[in-house]
Amino acid sequence: MGFKFSEDKIDIIFGRLLTYAEKNFKSVICKETFLKIKYLVKGVLEDKNKISQLQDLGFDLSNLGIIFNEAISIFDFLRKNFIAHLPNTLDLREAKRIERLFEEMEDHLALGYLKNEIILLKNRLNFIEENIITKEIHPLLAEPYRFHINYFKDFLLSIEENKAFSNVSHENCNFGIWLKERGKDYINEVNLMKDLKHLHKDFHNLIEIAESYKKNKKFNDLYFIILNIQNIIIWMGNEFLYLNTKFIKLEMSTDPLTGAFNRRSFETVMQRLLEISQITDTPITLAMADLDYFKKINDTFGHLAGDEALKHFVKIIKKNLRKSDYVFRIGGEEFLILLPNTELKDAVEVVERIRKDLEENPLHYGGKEIKITASFGLAEVKSKYINEIIKEADEKLYKAKELGRNKVVI
């Protein structure tokens, strides 16, 4: 039996914790929750067998939306303060015991957070499999990506059931076999194949480390590594969505003049990206673009020159976009640029680069130099209604025209 802290000492320590949390935490933690933590900690200090109750606490705190790092910092704070309130006459081993005990509390708390995160993560993976892989991704690409989704779900199940997971090698994985054999038939870009192989290897390396953490009950570390594995799954999904775009180009209508997607394609792609954004909590930004004085180009140089101007504009847009981005022609000289996984501030940089590139690189046609500029209106996608999203971007474009054209407005 270790040193028994008095009620007064415990009250002092938790009073300081309340002050610390109010000053430093983003999460809102009610006094009832602090009282629950207080009685649990007190109980564990008196009887270590009660430590498993910290798992339920972690699960509840996670459901309340309390940030994991802040929950852990509560126990770091308590550990330091309980050790600081030990009498100087006590053996140093008692301080070591208290320190180890709080470390174990943190691991049990982390296991509760992890169990809740696994439930949420399995729901996300099921959504991706049922609504995106099955319905949106071309069957030739859907199966290999589904391999990895199910592989990850099996690993999460091994955590829930506290069982060993032996299939950690990337060499024997179905997805790895597909990359080596059939994948090269669909991935003809060296950098993309290199990225996928790198992500795949990282994924399995992290699974191996996670299995070690699970075996050694280092649930604090396991929680964070599971989040990293989830990010890799999402990034692999982004690469597959790019590959899927290539299939869309073959199967969906494109603008025959410029090679951009048409408006009908926009609604299909936008709906799919909205679903992905909602489940992965990633931003999307839409830009509406319009060539300045396009009628004047047609009137001065002829309609063939106008056609070349449109193709020139799309070529410059595509040059400045990532593989996962989209450009759509929705009217005569009007275009939509769709930037998945992109915040508004980052989208401004991309579109400003397009604007400047177009301004600095005139079209050469029929022995003449034709200067072309464009105006842009940007909107971060917040609504689930496509018409509202387009309307907001259109209003920003109109403002860019009012301000003198050749501008980017947000």
Backbone torsions as a table, in degrees:
resi	resn	phi	psi	omega
1	MET	NA	127.0	-178.5
2	GLY	-85.6	-174.1	-179.9
3	PHE	-62.7	137.5	-179.7
4	LYS	-101.4	119.4	178.7
5	PHE	-79.2	141.3	178.1
6	SER	-74.6	158.8	177.6
7	GLU	-58.1	-40.0	-179.2
8	ASP	-62.0	-43.5	179.1
9	LYS	-62.1	-43.9	-179.3
10	ILE	-64.3	-41.0	178.2
11	ASP	-61.9	-40.7	179.3
12	ILE	-63.1	-46.2	-178.4
13	ILE	-62.3	-44.7	-178.2
14	PHE	-73.9	-26.8	172.6
15	GLY	-63.8	-41.4	177.1
16	ARG	-66.4	-36.7	178.6
17	LEU	-62.2	-42.3	177.9
18	LEU	-59.1	-45.3	179.0
19	THR	-62.9	-43.6	179.2
20	TYR	-60.4	-45.5	-177.9
21	ALA	-65.6	-41.4	-179.6
22	GLU	-62.3	-32.9	-177.7
23	LYS	-83.7	-30.3	-167.7
24	ASN	-116.8	-15.3	-173.1
25	PHE	-95.3	142.7	170.1
26	LYS	-85.0	-31.4	179.6
27	SER	-70.5	146.1	175.3
28	VAL	-95.7	114.0	-178.3
29	ILE	-116.2	118.7	-176.8
30	CYS	-75.0	161.9	-177.7
31	LYS	-63.9	-32.0	178.7
32	GLU	-61.8	-36.6	178.1
33	THR	-67.7	-40.9	177.5
34	PHE	-63.2	-38.4	177.6
35	LEU	-63.4	-40.2	178.3
36	LYS	-62.3	-44.3	177.9
37	ILE	-61.1	-42.4	-178.5
38	LYS	-58.4	-49.1	-177.3
39	TYR	-70.4	-33.0	176.9
40	LEU	-66.5	-46.9	179.9
41	VAL	-61.9	-45.3	178.2
42	LYS	-58.1	-44.1	-180.0
43	GLY	-62.8	-41.8	-179.6
44	VAL	-68.6	-37.3	177.9
45	LEU	-62.0	-32.1	-179.6
46	GLU	-87.4	-30.3	-177.8
47	ASP	-147.9	105.0	-175.7
48	LYS	-62.2	-22.3	-179.2
49	ASN	-63.8	-15.6	180.0
50	LYS	-85.3	2.4	-172.0
51	ILE	-63.6	-27.2	-178.8
52	SER	-63.4	-20.0	178.6
53	GLN	-64.0	-19.8	178.0
54	LEU	-65.6	-25.0	176.7
55	GLN	-63.5	-45.5	178.5
56	ASP	-63.0	-37.5	177.9
57	LEU	-62.7	-45.9	179.2
58	GLY	-59.7	-42.7	178.7
59	PHE	-60.7	-44.8	-179.1
60	ASP	-66.8	-42.9	179.9
61	LEU	-63.0	-38.7	177.5
62	SER	-62.3	-43.4	178.0
63	ASN	-64.4	-29.3	178.8
64	LEU	-78.1	-5.8	179.2
65	GLY	81.7	19.9	179.6
66	ILE	-81.9	125.5	-174.4
67	ILE	-58.3	134.5	-176.4
68	PHE	-56.4	-47.2	-178.6
69	ASN	-59.2	-36.5	-179.3
70	GLU	-72.6	-36.6	176.1
71	ALA	-62.8	-43.0	178.4
72	ILE	-65.2	-38.3	-178.2
73	SER	-66.9	-25.5	174.0
74	ILE	-58.7	-46.0	-177.1
75	PHE	-76.1	-29.0	171.7
76	ASP	-63.0	-44.4	179.7
77	PHE	-61.9	-46.4	-179.2
78	LEU	-64.2	-42.2	179.5
79	ARG	-56.7	-48.7	-178.6
80	LYS	-63.6	-40.8	-175.8
81	ASN	-74.7	-38.1	177.0
82	PHE	-64.8	-40.8	177.9
83	ILE	-65.3	-39.9	-179.8
84	ALA	-64.4	-26.1	-178.1
85	HIS	-93.1	6.3	173.4
86	LEU	-72.4	141.1	176.9
87	PRO	-61.7	144.6	-178.9
88	ASN	-64.6	-21.2	-177.4
89	THR	-77.6	-13.0	-177.6
90	LEU	-72.7	152.3	175.4
91	ASP	-63.8	143.3	179.9
92	LEU	-58.7	-25.1	-179.2
93	ARG	-64.0	-26.9	178.0
94	GLU	-68.3	-38.3	176.2
95	ALA	-64.0	-38.9	177.9
96	LYS	-65.2	-38.6	179.0
97	ARG	-63.9	-44.9	178.6
98	ILE	-61.6	-41.9	-179.3
99	GLU	-63.0	-46.2	179.5
100	ARG	-64.3	-38.0	-179.3
101	LEU	-63.1	-42.3	179.0
102	PHE	-70.0	-33.1	174.9
103	GLU	-62.7	-39.8	177.2
104	GLU	-67.5	-38.3	176.5
105	MET	-59.7	-43.7	179.5
106	GLU	-61.3	-40.6	-180.0
107	ASP	-66.6	-39.8	177.0
108	HIS	-67.7	-39.4	175.7
109	LEU	-60.7	-44.6	179.9
110	ALA	-62.5	-36.1	178.5
111	LEU	-63.7	-37.9	176.0
112	GLY	-64.0	-43.5	176.0
113	TYR	-61.6	-42.6	-177.7
114	LEU	-63.0	-41.9	-179.8
115	LYS	-62.3	-40.5	178.0
116	ASN	-68.8	-40.7	179.1
117	GLU	-63.4	-36.9	179.0
118	ILE	-63.7	-40.7	177.3
119	ILE	-60.4	-47.5	179.9
120	LEU	-63.8	-42.0	-177.0
121	LEU	-66.8	-40.8	177.9
122	LYS	-63.9	-36.3	176.1
123	ASN	-64.2	-41.0	178.5
124	ARG	-64.5	-44.3	-179.1
125	LEU	-64.5	-40.0	177.1
126	ASN	-63.2	-39.8	178.6
127	PHE	-63.3	-45.8	179.7
128	ILE	-59.7	-43.6	-177.4
129	GLU	-68.7	-43.9	-173.6
130	GLU	-79.4	-34.3	-171.9
131	ASN	-109.0	-20.6	-177.9
132	ILE	-111.4	-54.7	-179.7
133	ILE	-63.2	-47.9	-175.5
134	THR	-71.0	-41.4	-171.2
135	LYS	-97.8	-26.8	-169.9
136	GLU	-112.5	-30.4	-176.0
137	ILE	-92.0	139.2	-179.6
138	HIS	-55.8	137.1	-177.0
139	PRO	-52.7	-33.7	-179.8
140	LEU	-65.3	-24.2	-180.0
141	LEU	-103.5	-24.1	-174.4
142	ALA	-62.9	-42.5	-172.9
143	GLU	-62.8	-48.6	-179.7
144	PRO	-63.7	-36.4	178.9
145	TYR	-69.2	-36.0	177.4
146	ARG	-63.2	-34.4	176.0
147	PHE	-50.1	-49.5	-174.2
148	HIS	-74.0	-34.3	175.8
149	ILE	-59.6	-48.2	-178.7
150	ASN	-68.7	-34.0	176.9
151	TYR	-61.7	-46.3	-179.7
152	PHE	-64.8	-39.4	178.1
153	LYS	-62.7	-37.7	177.5
154	ASP	-64.1	-39.3	178.9
155	PHE	-66.5	-41.2	177.9
156	LEU	-61.8	-38.2	177.8
157	LEU	-63.1	-36.7	179.3
158	SER	-65.1	-30.8	175.5
159	ILE	-69.6	-45.9	-178.9
160	GLU	-61.0	-39.1	-176.7
161	GLU	-92.9	0.1	179.9
162	ASN	53.9	48.0	179.0
163	LYS	-115.6	155.9	178.4
164	ALA	-69.9	149.2	178.0
165	PHE	-126.4	109.3	-170.3
166	SER	-95.5	-22.9	-173.7
167	ASN	-84.3	71.3	-175.3
168	VAL	-101.8	-13.5	-175.9
169	SER	-71.2	136.5	178.4
170	HIS	-75.8	-16.1	-178.4
171	GLU	-71.3	-33.9	-174.5
172	ASN	-97.3	0.0	-178.0
173	CYS	-72.2	141.0	179.0
174	ASN	-57.4	-38.3	178.7
175	PHE	-65.9	-41.2	178.5
176	GLY	-62.3	-39.9	177.4
177	ILE	-64.3	-41.3	178.4
178	TRP	-62.1	-41.5	179.1
179	LEU	-59.4	-42.4	-176.8
180	LYS	-71.5	-35.6	-172.1
181	GLU	-101.6	-79.0	-172.9
182	ARG	-80.7	-25.0	-175.4
183	GLY	-57.3	-35.5	-178.1
184	LYS	-65.9	-18.3	178.0
185	ASP	-73.9	-24.0	-176.9
186	TYR	-108.3	-19.4	-177.8
187	ILE	-112.5	96.9	-177.1
188	ASN	-101.9	11.2	177.8
189	GLU	-105.9	123.6	-174.1
190	VAL	-60.0	-45.9	-176.4
191	ASN	-65.6	-37.9	179.1
192	LEU	-66.0	-44.2	177.7
193	MET	-61.9	-40.7	178.7
194	LYS	-62.7	-43.4	179.4
195	ASP	-62.1	-45.4	-178.7
196	LEU	-64.5	-41.1	177.9
197	LYS	-64.2	-39.3	179.7
198	HIS	-66.0	-46.5	178.8
199	LEU	-62.6	-39.9	-179.3
200	HIS	-64.4	-42.9	179.1
201	LYS	-66.5	-43.1	177.8
202	ASP	-60.0	-41.9	179.5
203	PHE	-56.0	-50.0	-177.2
204	HIS	-72.0	-33.2	174.8
205	ASN	-61.5	-42.2	178.8
206	LEU	-68.5	-36.2	175.7
207	ILE	-60.5	-42.0	-179.9
208	GLU	-64.0	-43.3	177.6
209	ILE	-65.2	-41.2	179.8
210	ALA	-62.4	-39.2	178.4
211	GLU	-62.5	-37.7	177.8
212	SER	-66.4	-42.9	177.7
213	TYR	-62.3	-40.5	-179.9
214	LYS	-63.5	-45.0	-179.4
215	LYS	-61.0	-38.3	-177.5
216	ASN	-94.4	8.7	176.6
217	LYS	57.4	37.0	174.9
218	LYS	-93.8	73.3	-169.9
219	PHE	-72.1	-26.4	176.0
220	ASN	-60.3	-50.1	178.9
221	ASP	-67.6	-36.7	-178.5
222	LEU	-63.7	-38.3	179.5
223	TYR	-56.7	-49.1	-176.7
224	PHE	-68.6	-36.9	-177.4
225	ILE	-71.2	-30.5	175.5
226	ILE	-63.5	-39.4	176.9
227	LEU	-63.2	-38.2	178.0
228	ASN	-66.4	-40.0	178.0
229	ILE	-63.7	-41.1	177.5
230	GLN	-58.5	-41.9	179.1
231	ASN	-62.0	-38.8	178.7
232	ILE	-64.9	-41.8	177.5
233	ILE	-57.8	-42.6	-179.6
234	ILE	-66.5	-42.0	-179.5
235	TRP	-67.3	-37.5	174.7
236	MET	-62.8	-37.9	176.4
237	GLY	-61.8	-38.7	177.6
238	ASN	-61.1	-40.9	179.4
239	GLU	-64.9	-38.8	179.0
240	PHE	-70.4	-32.1	176.2
241	LEU	-66.1	-35.6	175.5
242	TYR	-63.6	-45.8	176.8
243	LEU	-60.2	-38.7	179.1
244	ASN	-61.9	-34.6	178.2
245	THR	-59.0	-37.1	179.3
246	LYS	-64.2	-36.7	176.5
247	PHE	-71.7	-35.6	177.7
248	ILE	-61.0	-40.3	-179.4
249	LYS	-59.1	-33.8	180.0
250	LEU	-78.5	-32.3	-171.3
251	GLU	-104.0	-17.8	179.9
252	MET	-110.0	159.7	-177.9
253	SER	-70.1	139.2	172.6
254	THR	-123.9	160.9	176.8
255	ASP	-71.0	117.6	-174.1
256	PRO	-65.1	-24.5	-178.0
257	LEU	-77.9	-51.6	-170.8
258	THR	-99.7	-19.1	-175.3
259	GLY	84.4	-2.3	175.7
260	ALA	-75.2	159.4	173.0
261	PHE	-67.5	159.8	177.6
262	ASN	-98.5	-179.4	-174.9
263	ARG	-65.4	-36.1	179.0
264	ARG	-61.1	-39.1	177.4
265	SER	-64.7	-36.1	-177.2
266	PHE	-57.4	-46.9	-176.3
267	GLU	-63.5	-37.8	178.8
268	THR	-67.3	-48.7	-178.3
269	VAL	-65.7	-43.2	-177.7
270	MET	-61.9	-42.3	-179.7
271	GLN	-62.3	-41.4	179.2
272	ARG	-65.2	-43.3	-179.0
273	LEU	-68.4	-33.1	176.1
274	LEU	-62.1	-41.5	178.6
275	GLU	-64.2	-43.0	178.9
276	ILE	-64.6	-42.8	-179.6
277	SER	-60.5	-41.2	-178.2
278	GLN	-68.0	-37.5	-177.0
279	ILE	-80.9	-30.8	-177.9
280	THR	-101.6	-4.1	179.3
281	ASP	56.6	45.0	177.8
282	THR	-112.2	145.5	-175.7
283	PRO	-79.3	159.4	173.4
284	ILE	-135.1	138.9	174.7
285	THR	-124.1	139.3	179.8
286	LEU	-116.2	135.0	175.6
287	ALA	-120.5	133.3	172.7
288	MET	-103.8	131.9	-176.1
289	ALA	-124.9	147.2	-179.8
290	ASP	-145.4	128.1	178.0
291	LEU	-66.7	134.2	-180.0
292	ASP	-76.9	135.9	174.7
293	TYR	52.6	40.7	-178.1
294	PHE	-63.4	-37.5	178.8
295	LYS	-60.0	-37.1	179.5
296	LYS	-64.8	-36.5	177.5
297	ILE	-63.7	-45.1	178.6
298	ASN	-61.5	-45.7	-177.2
299	ASP	-67.6	-35.4	-175.4
300	THR	-84.5	-42.3	-171.7
301	PHE	-112.3	-10.4	179.3
302	GLY	103.1	160.2	-175.7
303	HIS	-68.4	-29.1	177.0
304	LEU	-65.5	-37.1	176.1
305	ALA	-65.7	-38.3	176.7
306	GLY	-60.8	-41.5	176.9
307	ASP	-61.4	-42.7	179.1
308	GLU	-64.8	-35.0	177.6
309	ALA	-62.9	-41.9	178.6
310	LEU	-64.3	-43.1	179.0
311	LYS	-66.0	-38.2	178.6
312	HIS	-62.5	-42.5	-179.8
313	PHE	-63.2	-47.2	-179.0
314	VAL	-64.2	-38.1	178.4
315	LYS	-60.5	-41.9	179.7
316	ILE	-69.9	-39.3	177.2
317	ILE	-59.2	-51.2	-176.9
318	LYS	-62.5	-33.9	-179.8
319	LYS	-62.2	-28.8	-175.8
320	ASN	-101.1	3.0	-179.5
321	LEU	-101.7	161.7	172.8
322	ARG	-81.8	171.9	179.6
323	LYS	-64.8	-30.0	-175.6
324	SER	-87.9	-1.5	-179.7
325	ASP	-88.7	166.6	-175.9
326	TYR	-133.7	149.1	169.9
327	VAL	-130.6	134.0	-177.3
328	PHE	-125.3	139.2	170.2
329	ARG	-96.8	118.4	-174.2
330	ILE	-111.4	-6.0	178.5
331	GLY	-163.7	-168.1	-177.9
332	GLY	-47.3	-70.3	-179.6
333	GLU	-118.1	19.5	-179.1
334	GLU	-103.1	137.4	-177.7
335	PHE	-134.7	153.3	172.1
336	LEU	-116.0	134.7	176.5
337	ILE	-114.8	120.7	-175.5
338	LEU	-109.5	122.5	-175.1
339	LEU	-118.5	92.2	177.8
340	PRO	-68.2	154.7	176.5
341	ASN	53.3	39.8	-176.1
342	THR	-136.6	122.2	175.4
343	GLU	-75.2	161.5	-176.1
344	LEU	-57.9	-43.4	-177.5
345	LYS	-63.3	-36.3	178.0
346	ASP	-74.3	-34.9	179.0
347	ALA	-64.7	-35.7	178.6
348	VAL	-58.5	-41.9	179.8
349	GLU	-63.8	-42.1	-179.4
350	VAL	-63.4	-49.3	-175.8
351	VAL	-69.9	-35.7	176.6
352	GLU	-63.6	-35.2	177.1
353	ARG	-65.0	-40.3	177.3
354	ILE	-63.6	-46.9	-178.9
355	ARG	-57.9	-47.2	-177.9
356	LYS	-66.9	-40.7	179.9
357	ASP	-60.9	-43.6	179.4
358	LEU	-65.0	-42.2	-178.6
359	GLU	-64.2	-36.5	-174.2
360	GLU	-89.0	-7.7	-177.7
361	ASN	-127.4	84.6	-178.8
362	PRO	-65.9	160.9	177.1
363	LEU	-82.0	132.6	174.7
364	HIS	-104.6	114.5	-175.5
365	TYR	-145.0	129.3	178.5
366	GLY	58.9	35.4	179.9
367	GLY	76.0	9.4	-179.0
368	LYS	-120.6	153.3	176.8
369	GLU	-102.0	119.7	-177.9
370	ILE	-111.7	112.9	179.5
371	LYS	-78.0	131.7	-177.5
372	ILE	-128.2	136.8	171.6
373	THR	-132.0	167.7	179.5
374	ALA	-144.0	156.3	176.1
375	SER	-112.2	150.6	-173.6
376	PHE	-136.9	139.2	172.0
377	GLY	-122.6	129.2	-174.8
378	LEU	-114.1	145.2	176.0
379	ALA	-146.0	131.4	173.5
380	GLU	-78.8	133.1	-174.0
381	VAL	-74.3	115.1	178.5
382	LYS	-122.6	-24.6	-180.0
383	SER	-90.8	154.5	175.2
384	LYS	-92.1	-2.1	-179.3
385	TYR	-98.1	119.0	-172.7
386	ILE	-61.5	-41.3	-178.9
387	ASN	-62.3	-36.7	177.7
388	GLU	-66.0	-38.4	179.9
389	ILE	-64.1	-46.9	179.8
390	ILE	-63.5	-41.1	-178.8
391	LYS	-60.1	-42.7	-179.4
392	GLU	-64.0	-44.3	178.9
393	ALA	-64.9	-37.4	179.6
394	ASP	-64.5	-38.9	178.0
395	GLU	-64.6	-37.9	177.7
396	LYS	-69.1	-36.3	176.6
397	LEU	-63.5	-43.4	179.1
398	TYR	-58.8	-39.9	179.0
399	LYS	-65.5	-38.5	178.0
400	ALA	-61.4	-38.0	177.0
401	LYS	-65.9	-42.6	-180.0
402	GLU	-62.0	-33.1	-177.1
403	LEU	-81.8	3.3	174.6
404	GLY	116.6	5.2	178.4
405	ARG	69.8	174.0	-179.0
406	ASN	54.9	44.2	-177.9
407	LYS	-137.5	161.1	173.7
408	VAL	-114.3	122.2	-177.0
409	VAL	-122.4	136.4	177.2
410	ILE	-119.7	NA	NA
